[in-house]
Amino acid sequence: IASIIALRECQEDTAKICELYRKRRDLLVSGLTAAGWPVAPPQGSMFLWARIPEPFQPLGSLE
């Protein structure tokens, strides 16, 4: 029921939250790019996936 109410009555709030996440995404993308991590902004989610750049690969990863 809450999701139905949100879809019907909270469009303004949703737009504000989307803008907040958009700003955070842009800040993360620009910061990673400046640090040598070539990333593109995600188009359909709030998650950002990045390959470890060559200079950082000897440091290890989760593999």
N, C-alpha and C positions, 0 to 999 in steps of 0.2 A: 504494500500500500504506500509506503514511504517513497518508493521509486516512482510511482504514478503521480503522486503529489509533486515530487521534485520536477518531473518532466513537464507538468502542467503549470506550475507556479513559481519556479525558481530559475527561469532563463537568465535573468539579470545576474544572479549569484553565480550561475554556471559560467557566464561570460567573464566575470571577474576572476574566477579561479583559473580558467583557461589562460587568461592573460598573465596571471602570476606564474603559472607553469611555463608559458612561452618565454617569459623573461629569464627564468631560471635556466631553461634549456639553452637559450642564446648565450648566457654568461658562461655556462659550462663548456659549450662548443668553442667559444672564443678563447677561453682559458686553456683548454686542451690543445687547440691549434697553436697558440702562442708558445706552449711548452714542447712543441714538436710532434704532437699526436694528430695526424690528419684525420679528422672526423667530419661527417656531414650531419646536419640536424635531422633527427628522426622525423618522418613525415606522418606517422600514424599512431604514435604512442609517446609516452613520457620517458621511455627507456633509451639509453644511448649505448650502442655497442661499438667498441673500438679495438682494432688489432694493436698489439704491442708493437711500437715502432722498432725497427732494426737495432738502433743504438741501445735500447732498453731490454732487448730479449735476453742477453746474458745474465740479467738480474734475476730471472726466473719468473714463473707465473703460477697459476693454480694447477697446471698440468703435472 
